[in-house]
Amino acid sequence: MSVSGTPAPATSPVSPALAALRAAGESSDADLVAEFLAPDIVFHSPLTARLRFEGKEEVVALHRDIFAVLDDLTTTEPLVLGDTGSFSFHARVRGVELEAMNLVRCNGKEQIVDYKVFVRPLPGLVTLFATLPPRVSARRRGRLTGALVASLARPLAFALRTADLFAPRFL
């Protein structure tokens, strides 16, 4: 589903950053993301409020992990208001569909300084939860920690995907 409307003014610091972020996602190119990140970027995890990724290098590395687990990523046209913009994307993780909304705030240098992602529906979110954190943990803290995170996340993801199959029948 594409969003159409009046394009952002050419003077918006968000428009070039969103265009680059969309292109990076659709081509799975983390280096393209790097071009529009501020050195002090903060990426808020969509999986927990207890974790933020800070700094350009860490956010680029995170995008390498994200692009490694997402397939068939497509984006919609962005919405921009002042220094803030958003766009949605559709992708699959381990064959499970997910939809997400990126929300970014830019500085006057056309650099993303704040970045949030919201993910739905539940089966896509929990499959992402079972796939991405083990990979990020292994990169940041070692393979053993990645395996521990996977052993905690995968059963929870299985339980929530199963609940999603049956709970709607009772609503």
C-alpha positions as a Python dict, from the first residue, in 0.01 Angstrom:
ca = {
    (1, 'M'): (0, 0, 0),
    (2, 'S'): (159, 324, -107),
    (3, 'V'): (93, 658, 55),
    (4, 'S'): (57, 948, -183),
    (5, 'G'): (20, 1314, -125),
    (6, 'T'): (204, 1641, -147),
    (7, 'P'): (579, 1586, -147),
    (8, 'A'): (784, 1746, 127),
    (9, 'P'): (933, 2085, 49),
    (10, 'A'): (1281, 2069, -102),
    (11, 'T'): (1414, 2248, 207),
    (12, 'S'): (1308, 1968, 443),
    (13, 'P'): (1615, 1804, 601),
    (14, 'V'): (1420, 1480, 621),
    (15, 'S'): (1343, 1413, 254),
    (16, 'P'): (1695, 1315, 137),
    (17, 'A'): (1749, 1102, 448),
    (18, 'L'): (1420, 917, 398),
    (19, 'A'): (1494, 861, 30),
    (20, 'A'): (1832, 712, 120),
    (21, 'L'): (1686, 500, 400),
    (22, 'R'): (1417, 361, 168),
    (23, 'A'): (1673, 288, -105),
    (24, 'A'): (1903, 121, 148),
    (25, 'G'): (1620, -100, 272),
    (26, 'E'): (1505, -204, -72),
    (27, 'S'): (1863, -288, -176),
    (28, 'S'): (1974, -424, 167),
    (29, 'D'): (2266, -179, 165),
    (30, 'A'): (2373, -80, 516),
    (31, 'D'): (2652, 141, 380),
    (32, 'L'): (2390, 358, 211),
    (33, 'V'): (2221, 403, 550),
    (34, 'A'): (2553, 527, 691),
    (35, 'E'): (2558, 826, 459),
    (36, 'F'): (2258, 984, 632),
    (37, 'L'): (2320, 901, 998),
    (38, 'A'): (2440, 1164, 1243),
    (39, 'P'): (2744, 1062, 1449),
    (40, 'D'): (2525, 1068, 1763),
    (41, 'I'): (2230, 875, 1611),
    (42, 'V'): (2001, 692, 1853),
    (43, 'F'): (1809, 388, 1724),
    (44, 'H'): (1532, 275, 1960),
    (45, 'S'): (1479, -100, 1950),
    (46, 'P'): (1132, -205, 1828),
    (47, 'L'): (1161, -517, 2044),
    (48, 'T'): (1219, -363, 2387),
    (49, 'A'): (1220, -18, 2545),
    (50, 'R'): (1523, -129, 2747),
    (51, 'L'): (1766, -111, 2455),
    (52, 'R'): (1895, 168, 2233),
    (53, 'F'): (2169, 151, 1973),
    (54, 'E'): (2384, 462, 1979),
    (55, 'G'): (2638, 594, 1734),
    (56, 'K'): (2674, 568, 1360),
    (57, 'E'): (2895, 256, 1358),
    (58, 'E'): (2661, 59, 1584),
    (59, 'V'): (2348, 156, 1388),
    (60, 'V'): (2512, 63, 1057),
    (61, 'A'): (2618, -274, 1202),
    (62, 'L'): (2262, -324, 1327),
    (63, 'H'): (2130, -256, 976),
    (64, 'R'): (2363, -522, 837),
    (65, 'D'): (2199, -765, 1081),
    (66, 'I'): (1850, -641, 994),
    (67, 'F'): (1906, -671, 620),
    (68, 'A'): (2047, -1022, 669),
    (69, 'V'): (1719, -1147, 825),
    (70, 'L'): (1460, -956, 618),
    (71, 'D'): (1354, -1071, 272),
    (72, 'D'): (1156, -895, -2),
    (73, 'L'): (1156, -556, 168),
    (74, 'T'): (941, -294, -5),
    (75, 'T'): (867, 58, 115),
    (76, 'T'): (590, 314, 78),
    (77, 'E'): (608, 683, 0),
    (78, 'P'): (719, 889, 302),
    (79, 'L'): (528, 1141, 506),
    (80, 'V'): (721, 1446, 626),
    (81, 'L'): (640, 1723, 871),
    (82, 'G'): (916, 1961, 973),
    (83, 'D'): (1221, 1769, 1093),
    (84, 'T'): (1031, 1439, 1126),
    (85, 'G'): (939, 1183, 863),
    (86, 'S'): (806, 832, 837),
    (87, 'F'): (741, 555, 589),
    (88, 'S'): (620, 202, 620),
    (89, 'F'): (771, -114, 482),
    (90, 'H'): (666, -471, 421),
    (91, 'A'): (905, -766, 447),
    (92, 'R'): (932, -1130, 546),
    (93, 'V'): (1143, -1281, 819),
    (94, 'R'): (1180, -1661, 800),
    (95, 'G'): (884, -1662, 562),
    (96, 'V'): (654, -1475, 804),
    (97, 'E'): (519, -1141, 683),
    (98, 'L'): (561, -824, 881),
    (99, 'E'): (476, -459, 840),
    (100, 'A'): (669, -182, 1004),
    (101, 'M'): (674, 194, 1033),
    (102, 'N'): (1000, 389, 1047),
    (103, 'L'): (990, 722, 1228),
    (104, 'V'): (1296, 944, 1201),
    (105, 'R'): (1396, 1291, 1313),
    (106, 'C'): (1669, 1478, 1130),
    (107, 'N'): (1899, 1765, 1211),
    (108, 'G'): (1962, 2064, 984),
    (109, 'K'): (2244, 1874, 810),
    (110, 'E'): (1997, 1618, 662),
    (111, 'Q'): (2123, 1354, 907),
    (112, 'I'): (1904, 1116, 1105),
    (113, 'V'): (1949, 1178, 1478),
    (114, 'D'): (1659, 975, 1620),
    (115, 'Y'): (1515, 656, 1470),
    (116, 'K'): (1225, 437, 1584),
    (117, 'V'): (1063, 135, 1422),
    (118, 'F'): (719, -6, 1506),
    (119, 'V'): (637, -362, 1391),
    (120, 'R'): (315, -560, 1344),
    (121, 'P'): (140, -809, 1331),
    (122, 'L'): (230, -1032, 1625),
    (123, 'P'): (354, -1335, 1424),
    (124, 'G'): (595, -1114, 1229),
    (125, 'L'): (710, -930, 1541),
    (126, 'V'): (781, -1246, 1740),
    (127, 'T'): (956, -1413, 1447),
    (128, 'L'): (1175, -1105, 1420),
    (129, 'F'): (1230, -1128, 1797),
    (130, 'A'): (1344, -1490, 1762),
    (131, 'T'): (1573, -1412, 1468),
    (132, 'L'): (1735, -1071, 1510),
    (133, 'P'): (1842, -1052, 1879),
    (134, 'P'): (2041, -1380, 1867),
    (135, 'R'): (2229, -1249, 1563),
    (136, 'V'): (2294, -907, 1723),
    (137, 'S'): (2398, -1070, 2053),
    (138, 'A'): (2640, -1302, 1875),
    (139, 'R'): (2797, -1006, 1693),
    (140, 'R'): (2823, -787, 2002),
    (141, 'R'): (2890, -1039, 2279),
    (142, 'G'): (2994, -1367, 2116),
    (143, 'R'): (2837, -1683, 1977),
    (144, 'L'): (2760, -1833, 2319),
    (145, 'T'): (2556, -1530, 2421),
    (146, 'G'): (2380, -1539, 2085),
    (147, 'A'): (2289, -1904, 2144),
    (148, 'L'): (2159, -1819, 2493),
    (149, 'V'): (1942, -1538, 2356),
    (150, 'A'): (1808, -1773, 2087),
    (151, 'S'): (1721, -2037, 2347),
    (152, 'L'): (1515, -1778, 2534),
    (153, 'A'): (1352, -1605, 2235),
    (154, 'R'): (1254, -1897, 2011),
    (155, 'P'): (1018, -2081, 2251),
    (156, 'L'): (845, -1753, 2335),
    (157, 'A'): (807, -1672, 1966),
    (158, 'F'): (663, -2019, 1900),
    (159, 'A'): (412, -1979, 2185),
    (160, 'L'): (298, -1636, 2067),
    (161, 'R'): (267, -1744, 1701),
    (162, 'T'): (59, -2040, 1817),
    (163, 'A'): (-159, -1818, 2035),
    (164, 'D'): (-210, -1589, 1737),
    (165, 'L'): (-353, -1883, 1542),
    (166, 'F'): (-616, -1966, 1802),
    (167, 'A'): (-696, -1653, 2006),
    (168, 'P'): (-870, -1462, 1722),
    (169, 'R'): (-1125, -1745, 1695),
    (170, 'F'): (-1247, -1663, 2044),
    (171, 'L'): (-1283, -1288, 1996),
}
